[in-house]
Amino acid sequence: MIKLTLVKSTIGCNKKQLATAEALGLRKIGDTTEQPDNSATLGKIRVLEHLLCVEKEVTA
């Protein structure tokens, strides 16, 4: 799982970035969500990498 936190505002972002943030469940600064570690999620992170803090959770 990957833990994503929105650390910067989406004001001024284009429609694609806003839709991606909404799809990840991130609406306000400080919102955190856990997403599966797969290629679809990594593509979404790539679109919003300048707005996110990404933490990879290690499961033993």
Buried (B, 14 or more C-beta within 10 A) or exposed (E): EBEBBBEEEBEEBEEEBEEBBEEBEBEEEEBEEEBEEEEEBEEBBEBBEEBBEEEEEEEE
